[in-house]
Amino acid sequence: FPVTIEAVESSPVKSVGIVVERAGAQINVKISDSGSGVHPNEKEKIFEPFFSTKPRHFGVGLSNSRNFAKENQGKLFLETIVSPTTFVLTLPITV
């Protein structure tokens, strides 16, 4: 069935990539897309609860994801703001 990924919905080139790599005692998950990017003034705002650049959204996805990362001794941050926009989730490896 077709899946809509809103980050690339209006982009002429639609691509989403996920790379998982081990870096010492942590895992890095990099998620990139060919969407329009993030405005530099919104780089930190996008992680605030209820902030959204889209009219039909509640703005809780990135704030919940960052909270998940923090609760698990990890980080979630925006690595690049222009296309390809890349978010990085880092989590420690626990045995």
Secondary structure, 3 states (H helix, E strand, C coil): CCCCCHHHCCCCCCCEEEEEEEECCEEEEEEEECCCCCCHHHCCHHHCCCCCCCCCCCCCHHHHHHHHHHHCCCEEEEEECCCCEEEEEEEECCC
